[in-house]
Amino acid sequence: RSNGFSFHMDPSLKNIEENTKVMFNIIELLEQGSEQREVLIEILIDINAIKKCSDKDVKDGMFKKVAERINSLGGTISGSKELILLAQTALNIQVVQ
């Protein structure tokens, strides 16, 4: 039943919602206590380095290495899609100095 109101989510709010889901999925992976935890932590540290970098060319190279590492795991790590999305988000963050 309609209350006469329509809700259209702002694209930036949609991005926040998607990123929040990604973060919760990654947290769940870390909480599982699997052998993948160390690899996940290393990848997250690399993704954080991408976020902090202000040089676009360096960021691109860092992203490529992280994506290659995630892909090289060949599905042995859960949440590969979420990690790539998180890395893409970090790549698109503009660092202001």
VEXTOR-666785 format. One record per atom (N, C-alpha, C, CB): residue number from 1; residue in three letters; chain; y, z, x. Coordinates in nm, 2 decimals, padded with zeros to 4 digits, always signed. Glycine has a CB too. Layout:
BEGIN
    nr   rest   kette        Y        Z        X
   NUM    ALA       A        Y        Z        X
...
! end
This chain:
BEGIN
    nr   rest   kette        Y        Z        X
     1    ARG       A   -00.12   +00.00   +00.08
     1    ARG       A   +00.00   +00.00   +00.00
     1    ARG       A   +00.12   +00.00   +00.09
     1    ARG       A   +00.00   +00.12   -00.10
     2    SER       A   +00.22   -00.08   +00.05
     2    SER       A   +00.34   -00.09   +00.13
     2    SER       A   +00.45   +00.00   +00.08
     2    SER       A   +00.39   -00.24   +00.13
     3    ASN       A   +00.53   +00.06   +00.18
     3    ASN       A   +00.64   +00.14   +00.14
     3    ASN       A   +00.77   +00.06   +00.14
     3    ASN       A   +00.65   +00.26   +00.23
     4    GLY       A   +00.76   -00.07   +00.16
     4    GLY       A   +00.88   -00.15   +00.16
     4    GLY       A   +00.94   -00.17   +00.30
     4    GLY       A   +00.98   -00.10   +00.07
     5    PHE       A   +00.89   -00.10   +00.40
     5    PHE       A   +00.94   -00.11   +00.54
     5    PHE       A   +00.84   -00.19   +00.62
     5    PHE       A   +00.96   +00.03   +00.60
     6    SER       A   +00.89   -00.26   +00.71
     6    SER       A   +00.80   -00.33   +00.80
     6    SER       A   +00.84   -00.28   +00.94
     6    SER       A   +00.82   -00.49   +00.79
     7    PHE       A   +00.74   -00.27   +01.02
     7    PHE       A   +00.76   -00.22   +01.16
     7    PHE       A   +00.72   -00.33   +01.26
     7    PHE       A   +00.67   -00.09   +01.18
     8    HIS       A   +00.82   -00.36   +01.34
     8    HIS       A   +00.80   -00.46   +01.45
     8    HIS       A   +00.82   -00.39   +01.58
     8    HIS       A   +00.90   -00.58   +01.43
     9    MET       A   +00.72   -00.38   +01.66
     9    MET       A   +00.73   -00.31   +01.78
     9    MET       A   +00.81   -00.39   +01.88
     9    MET       A   +00.59   -00.28   +01.84
    10    ASP       A   +00.91   -00.33   +01.94
    10    ASP       A   +00.99   -00.39   +02.05
    10    ASP       A   +00.89   -00.42   +02.16
    10    ASP       A   +01.10   -00.29   +02.10
    11    PRO       A   +00.91   -00.54   +02.23
    11    PRO       A   +00.82   -00.58   +02.33
    11    PRO       A   +00.81   -00.48   +02.45
    11    PRO       A   +00.86   -00.72   +02.39
    12    SER       A   +00.92   -00.41   +02.48
    12    SER       A   +00.91   -00.31   +02.59
    12    SER       A   +00.83   -00.19   +02.54
    12    SER       A   +01.05   -00.27   +02.63
    13    LEU       A   +00.83   -00.16   +02.41
    13    LEU       A   +00.75   -00.05   +02.37
    13    LEU       A   +00.60   -00.09   +02.37
    13    LEU       A   +00.79   -00.01   +02.22
    14    LYS       A   +00.58   -00.21   +02.34
    14    LYS       A   +00.44   -00.26   +02.34
    14    LYS       A   +00.39   -00.25   +02.49
    14    LYS       A   +00.43   -00.41   +02.29
    15    ASN       A   +00.47   -00.29   +02.59
    15    ASN       A   +00.43   -00.27   +02.73
    15    ASN       A   +00.40   -00.13   +02.76
    15    ASN       A   +00.54   -00.33   +02.82
    16    ILE       A   +00.49   -00.04   +02.72
    16    ILE       A   +00.47   +00.10   +02.74
    16    ILE       A   +00.33   +00.15   +02.68
    16    ILE       A   +00.58   +00.19   +02.69
    17    GLU       A   +00.31   +00.11   +02.56
    17    GLU       A   +00.18   +00.14   +02.50
    17    GLU       A   +00.06   +00.09   +02.57
    17    GLU       A   +00.18   +00.09   +02.35
    18    GLU       A   +00.07   -00.03   +02.62
    18    GLU       A   -00.04   -00.09   +02.69
    18    GLU       A   -00.06   -00.02   +02.83
    18    GLU       A   -00.02   -00.24   +02.72
    19    ASN       A   +00.05   +00.01   +02.90
    19    ASN       A   +00.04   +00.08   +03.03
    19    ASN       A   -00.02   +00.22   +03.01
    19    ASN       A   +00.18   +00.08   +03.09
    20    THR       A   +00.02   +00.28   +02.90
    20    THR       A   -00.03   +00.42   +02.87
    20    THR       A   -00.18   +00.41   +02.85
    20    THR       A   +00.04   +00.48   +02.75
    21    LYS       A   -00.23   +00.31   +02.78
    21    LYS       A   -00.38   +00.30   +02.76
    21    LYS       A   -00.45   +00.28   +02.89
    21    LYS       A   -00.40   +00.18   +02.66
    22    VAL       A   -00.39   +00.19   +02.98
    22    VAL       A   -00.44   +00.17   +03.11
    22    VAL       A   -00.45   +00.30   +03.19
    22    VAL       A   -00.36   +00.06   +03.19
    23    MET       A   -00.35   +00.37   +03.19
    23    MET       A   -00.34   +00.50   +03.26
    23    MET       A   -00.45   +00.60   +03.21
    23    MET       A   -00.21   +00.57   +03.26
    24    PHE       A   -00.47   +00.61   +03.08
    24    PHE       A   -00.57   +00.69   +03.03
    24    PHE       A   -00.71   +00.65   +03.06
    24    PHE       A   -00.56   +00.70   +02.87
    25    ASN       A   -00.73   +00.52   +03.07
    25    ASN       A   -00.86   +00.46   +03.11
    25    ASN       A   -00.89   +00.50   +03.25
    25    ASN       A   -00.87   +00.31   +03.08
    26    ILE       A   -00.79   +00.49   +03.34
    26    ILE       A   -00.81   +00.52   +03.48
    26    ILE       A   -00.84   +00.67   +03.50
    26    ILE       A   -00.69   +00.47   +03.56
    27    ILE       A   -00.76   +00.75   +03.43
    27    ILE       A   -00.79   +00.90   +03.43
    27    ILE       A   -00.93   +00.93   +03.39
    27    ILE       A   -00.69   +00.97   +03.34
    28    GLU       A   -00.98   +00.86   +03.29
    28    GLU       A   -01.12   +00.89   +03.24
    28    GLU       A   -01.21   +00.85   +03.35
    28    GLU       A   -01.15   +00.80   +03.12
    29    LEU       A   -01.19   +00.74   +03.42
    29    LEU       A   -01.28   +00.70   +03.53
    29    LEU       A   -01.28   +00.80   +03.64
    29    LEU       A   -01.23   +00.56   +03.59
    30    LEU       A   -01.16   +00.85   +03.68
    30    LEU       A   -01.15   +00.96   +03.78
    30    LEU       A   -01.22   +01.09   +03.74
    30    LEU       A   -01.01   +00.98   +03.82
    31    GLU       A   -01.22   +01.12   +03.61
    31    GLU       A   -01.28   +01.24   +03.56
    31    GLU       A   -01.43   +01.23   +03.56
    31    GLU       A   -01.23   +01.27   +03.43
    32    GLN       A   -01.49   +01.11   +03.56
    32    GLN       A   -01.63   +01.10   +03.55
    32    GLN       A   -01.70   +01.15   +03.67
    32    GLN       A   -01.67   +00.95   +03.53
    33    GLY       A   -01.63   +01.17   +03.78
    33    GLY       A   -01.69   +01.23   +03.90
    33    GLY       A   -01.80   +01.14   +03.96
    33    GLY       A   -01.76   +01.36   +03.87
    34    SER       A   -01.78   +01.01   +03.94
    34    SER       A   -01.88   +00.92   +04.00
    34    SER       A   -01.85   +00.89   +04.15
    34    SER       A   -01.87   +00.78   +03.92
    35    GLU       A   -01.94   +00.82   +04.21
    35    GLU       A   -01.93   +00.78   +04.35
    35    GLU       A   -01.81   +00.68   +04.36
    35    GLU       A   -02.06   +00.72   +04.40
    36    GLN       A   -01.77   +00.63   +04.25
    36    GLN       A   -01.66   +00.53   +04.26
    36    GLN       A   -01.52   +00.60   +04.28
    36    GLN       A   -01.65   +00.45   +04.13
    37    ARG       A   -01.52   +00.73   +04.27
    37    ARG       A   -01.39   +00.81   +04.27
    37    ARG       A   -01.32   +00.78   +04.40
    37    ARG       A   -01.42   +00.96   +04.26
    38    GLU       A   -01.38   +00.78   +04.51
    38    GLU       A   -01.31   +00.76   +04.64
    38    GLU       A   -01.25   +00.62   +04.65
    38    GLU       A   -01.41   +00.78   +04.76
    39    VAL       A   -01.32   +00.52   +04.60
    39    VAL       A   -01.27   +00.38   +04.60
    39    VAL       A   -01.15   +00.37   +04.50
    39    VAL       A   -01.38   +00.29   +04.56
    40    LEU       A   -01.17   +00.44   +04.39
    40    LEU       A   -01.06   +00.43   +04.29
    40    LEU       A   -00.93   +00.50   +04.35
    40    LEU       A   -01.10   +00.51   +04.16
    41    ILE       A   -00.95   +00.61   +04.41
    41    ILE       A   -00.83   +00.68   +04.47
    41    ILE       A   -00.77   +00.59   +04.58
    41    ILE       A   -00.87   +00.81   +04.53
    42    GLU       A   -00.84   +00.53   +04.66
    42    GLU       A   -00.79   +00.44   +04.77
    42    GLU       A   -00.71   +00.32   +04.70
    42    GLU       A   -00.90   +00.39   +04.86
    43    ILE       A   -00.77   +00.27   +04.60
    43    ILE       A   -00.70   +00.15   +04.53
    43    ILE       A   -00.57   +00.20   +04.47
    43    ILE       A   -00.79   +00.09   +04.43
    44    LEU       A   -00.57   +00.32   +04.40
    44    LEU       A   -00.45   +00.37   +04.34
    44    LEU       A   -00.34   +00.40   +04.44
    44    LEU       A   -00.49   +00.50   +04.26
    45    ILE       A   -00.38   +00.45   +04.56
    45    ILE       A   -00.29   +00.47   +04.67
    45    ILE       A   -00.22   +00.34   +04.71
    45    ILE       A   -00.35   +00.54   +04.79
    46    ASP       A   -00.31   +00.23   +04.72
    46    ASP       A   -00.25   +00.10   +04.76
    46    ASP       A   -00.16   +00.05   +04.65
    46    ASP       A   -00.37   +00.00   +04.78
    47    ILE       A   -00.20   +00.07   +04.52
    47    ILE       A   -00.11   +00.03   +04.41
    47    ILE       A   +00.02   +00.10   +04.41
    47    ILE       A   -00.18   +00.05   +04.27
    48    ASN       A   +00.02   +00.23   +04.45
    48    ASN       A   +00.14   +00.30   +04.46
    48    ASN       A   +00.23   +00.25   +04.57
    48    ASN       A   +00.11   +00.45   +04.48
    49    ALA       A   +00.17   +00.21   +04.68
    49    ALA       A   +00.25   +00.15   +04.79
    49    ALA       A   +00.31   +00.02   +04.74
    49    ALA       A   +00.15   +00.12   +04.91
    50    ILE       A   +00.25   -00.06   +04.66
    50    ILE       A   +00.31   -00.18   +04.60
    50    ILE       A   +00.43   -00.14   +04.53
    50    ILE       A   +00.21   -00.26   +04.51
    51    LYS       A   +00.42   -00.04   +04.44
    51    LYS       A   +00.53   +00.00   +04.36
    51    LYS       A   +00.65   +00.04   +04.44
    51    LYS       A   +00.49   +00.12   +04.27
    52    LYS       A   +00.63   +00.11   +04.56
    52    LYS       A   +00.74   +00.16   +04.64
    52    LYS       A   +00.80   +00.06   +04.73
    52    LYS       A   +00.68   +00.27   +04.73
    53    CYS       A   +00.74   -00.05   +04.75
    53    CYS       A   +00.79   -00.16   +04.84
    53    CYS       A   +00.90   -00.23   +04.78
    53    CYS       A   +00.67   -00.26   +04.88
    54    SER       A   +01.00   -00.26   +04.86
    54    SER       A   +01.12   -00.33   +04.81
    54    SER       A   +01.12   -00.48   +04.85
    54    SER       A   +01.25   -00.27   +04.85
    55    ASP       A   +01.04   -00.52   +04.94
    55    ASP       A   +01.03   -00.66   +04.99
    55    ASP       A   +00.93   -00.74   +04.90
    55    ASP       A   +01.00   -00.67   +05.14
    56    LYS       A   +00.98   -00.84   +04.83
    56    LYS       A   +00.90   -00.92   +04.74
    56    LYS       A   +00.78   -00.98   +04.81
    56    LYS       A   +00.98   -01.02   +04.67
    57    ASP       A   +00.81   -01.04   +04.93
    57    ASP       A   +00.70   -01.11   +05.00
    57    ASP       A   +00.59   -01.01   +05.04
    57    ASP       A   +00.75   -01.18   +05.12
    58    VAL       A   +00.63   -00.90   +05.09
    58    VAL       A   +00.54   -00.79   +05.13
    58    VAL       A   +00.46   -00.74   +05.01
    58    VAL       A   +00.61   -00.67   +05.20
    59    LYS       A   +00.53   -00.72   +04.90
    59    LYS       A   +00.47   -00.68   +04.77
    59    LYS       A   +00.36   -00.78   +04.73
    59    LYS       A   +00.57   -00.66   +04.66
    60    ASP       A   +00.39   -00.91   +04.73
    60    ASP       A   +00.30   -01.01   +04.70
    60    ASP       A   +00.17   -01.00   +04.78
    60    ASP       A   +00.36   -01.15   +04.71
    61    GLY       A   +00.19   -00.99   +04.91
    61    GLY       A   +00.08   -00.98   +05.00
    61    GLY       A   -00.01   -00.85   +04.97
    61    GLY       A   +00.12   -00.97   +05.15
    62    MET       A   +00.06   -00.74   +04.95
    62    MET       A   -00.01   -00.62   +04.92
    62    MET       A   -00.09   -00.63   +04.79
    62    MET       A   +00.09   -00.50   +04.90
    63    PHE       A   -00.03   -00.70   +04.69
    63    PHE       A   -00.10   -00.72   +04.56
    63    PHE       A   -00.22   -00.80   +04.58
    63    PHE       A   +00.00   -00.78   +04.46
    64    LYS       A   -00.21   -00.91   +04.66
    64    LYS       A   -00.32   -01.00   +04.68
    64    LYS       A   -00.44   -00.92   +04.75
    64    LYS       A   -00.28   -01.12   +04.77
    65    LYS       A   -00.41   -00.84   +04.84
    65    LYS       A   -00.51   -00.76   +04.91
    65    LYS       A   -00.58   -00.66   +04.81
    65    LYS       A   -00.45   -00.68   +05.03
    66    VAL       A   -00.50   -00.60   +04.73
    66    VAL       A   -00.56   -00.50   +04.63
    66    VAL       A   -00.64   -00.58   +04.53
    66    VAL       A   -00.44   -00.43   +04.55
    67    ALA       A   -00.59   -00.69   +04.48
    67    ALA       A   -00.67   -00.77   +04.38
    67    ALA       A   -00.80   -00.82   +04.44
    67    ALA       A   -00.59   -00.89   +04.33
    68    GLU       A   -00.79   -00.87   +04.57
    68    GLU       A   -00.91   -00.91   +04.64
    68    GLU       A   -01.01   -00.80   +04.65
    68    GLU       A   -00.88   -00.97   +04.78
    69    ARG       A   -00.96   -00.68   +04.69
    69    ARG       A   -01.05   -00.56   +04.70
    69    ARG       A   -01.12   -00.53   +04.57
    69    ARG       A   -00.97   -00.44   +04.75
    70    ILE       A   -01.04   -00.53   +04.46
    70    ILE       A   -01.10   -00.50   +04.33
    70    ILE       A   -01.20   -00.60   +04.29
    70    ILE       A   -00.99   -00.49   +04.22
    71    ASN       A   -01.17   -00.73   +04.31
    71    ASN       A   -01.26   -00.84   +04.28
    71    ASN       A   -01.38   -00.84   +04.37
    71    ASN       A   -01.19   -00.97   +04.29
    72    SER       A   -01.37   -00.80   +04.49
    72    SER       A   -01.48   -00.80   +04.59
    72    SER       A   -01.59   -00.69   +04.55
    72    SER       A   -01.44   -00.77   +04.73
    73    LEU       A   -01.55   -00.60   +04.46
    73    LEU       A   -01.64   -00.50   +04.42
    73    LEU       A   -01.74   -00.55   +04.32
    73    LEU       A   -01.57   -00.38   +04.36
    74    GLY       A   -01.71   -00.67   +04.27
    74    GLY       A   -01.80   -00.74   +04.18
    74    GLY       A   -01.85   -00.67   +04.06
    74    GLY       A   -01.92   -00.79   +04.26
    75    GLY       A   -01.77   -00.60   +04.00
    75    GLY       A   -01.81   -00.53   +03.88
    75    GLY       A   -01.88   -00.40   +03.91
    75    GLY       A   -01.90   -00.61   +03.80
    76    THR       A   -01.89   -00.36   +04.03
    76    THR       A   -01.95   -00.23   +04.06
    76    THR       A   -01.86   -00.11   +04.03
    76    THR       A   -02.00   -00.22   +04.21
    77    ILE       A   -01.74   -00.14   +04.00
    77    ILE       A   -01.65   -00.04   +03.97
    77    ILE       A   -01.60   -00.06   +03.83
    77    ILE       A   -01.52   -00.03   +04.07
    78    SER       A   -01.61   +00.05   +03.75
    78    SER       A   -01.56   +00.04   +03.61
    78    SER       A   -01.41   +00.04   +03.61
    78    SER       A   -01.61   +00.16   +03.53
    79    GLY       A   -01.35   -00.03   +03.51
    79    GLY       A   -01.21   -00.03   +03.50
    79    GLY       A   -01.14   -00.13   +03.59
    79    GLY       A   -01.15   +00.10   +03.53
    80    SER       A   -01.21   -00.24   +03.64
    80    SER       A   -01.14   -00.34   +03.72
    80    SER       A   -01.02   -00.40   +03.65
    80    SER       A   -01.25   -00.44   +03.76
    81    LYS       A   -01.04   -00.43   +03.53
    81    LYS       A   -00.93   -00.50   +03.45
    81    LYS       A   -00.81   -00.40   +03.45
    81    LYS       A   -00.98   -00.53   +03.31
    82    GLU       A   -00.83   -00.28   +03.42
    82    GLU       A   -00.72   -00.18   +03.42
    82    GLU       A   -00.65   -00.17   +03.55
    82    GLU       A   -00.77   -00.04   +03.37
    83    LEU       A   -00.73   -00.17   +03.66
    83    LEU       A   -00.67   -00.16   +03.79
    83    LEU       A   -00.58   -00.28   +03.82
    83    LEU       A   -00.78   -00.14   +03.90
    84    ILE       A   -00.63   -00.40   +03.79
    84    ILE       A   -00.55   -00.52   +03.81
    84    ILE       A   -00.42   -00.52   +03.73
    84    ILE       A   -00.64   -00.65   +03.77
    85    LEU       A   -00.43   -00.47   +03.60
    85    LEU       A   -00.31   -00.46   +03.52
    85    LEU       A   -00.21   -00.36   +03.58
    85    LEU       A   -00.35   -00.42   +03.38
    86    LEU       A   -00.26   -00.25   +03.63
    86    LEU       A   -00.18   -00.15   +03.69
    86    LEU       A   -00.11   -00.21   +03.82
    86    LEU       A   -00.25   -00.03   +03.72
    87    ALA       A   -00.19   -00.28   +03.89
    87    ALA       A   -00.13   -00.35   +04.02
    87    ALA       A   -00.03   -00.45   +03.98
    87    ALA       A   -00.24   -00.41   +04.10
    88    GLN       A   -00.05   -00.53   +03.87
    88    GLN       A   +00.05   -00.62   +03.83
    88    GLN       A   +00.18   -00.55   +03.78
    88    GLN       A   +00.00   -00.71   +03.71
    89    THR       A   +00.17   -00.44   +03.72
    89    THR       A   +00.28   -00.37   +03.67
    89    THR       A   +00.36   -00.32   +03.80
    89    THR       A   +00.24   -00.25   +03.59
    90    ALA       A   +00.29   -00.27   +03.90
    90    ALA       A   +00.35   -00.22   +04.02
    90    ALA       A   +00.42   -00.33   +04.09
    90    ALA       A   +00.25   -00.15   +04.11
    91    LEU       A   +00.36   -00.45   +04.09
    91    LEU       A   +00.42   -00.57   +04.15
    91    LEU       A   +00.55   -00.61   +04.09
    91    LEU       A   +00.32   -00.69   +04.14
    92    ASN       A   +00.56   -00.59   +03.95
    92    ASN       A   +00.68   -00.63   +03.88
    92    ASN       A   +00.79   -00.53   +03.88
    92    ASN       A   +00.64   -00.66   +03.74
    93    ILE       A   +00.77   -00.41   +03.93
    93    ILE       A   +00.87   -00.30   +03.94
    93    ILE       A   +00.97   -00.34   +04.05
    93    ILE       A   +00.81   -00.16   +03.96
    94    GLN       A   +01.10   -00.34   +04.01
    94    GLN       A   +01.21   -00.37   +04.10
    94    GLN       A   +01.25   -00.24   +04.17
    94    GLN       A   +01.32   -00.45   +04.03
    95    VAL       A   +01.24   -00.23   +04.30
    95    VAL       A   +01.29   -00.12   +04.37
    95    VAL       A   +01.44   -00.14   +04.41
    95    VAL       A   +01.20   -00.09   +04.50
    96    VAL       A   +01.52   -00.04   +04.36
    96    VAL       A   +01.66   -00.05   +04.39
    96    VAL       A   +01.69   +00.05   +04.51
    96    VAL       A   +01.75   -00.01   +04.27
    97    GLN       A   +01.76   -00.01   +04.61
    97    GLN       A   +01.79   +00.08   +04.73
    97    GLN       A   +01.93   +00.10   +04.73
    97    GLN       A   +01.74   +00.01   +04.86
! end
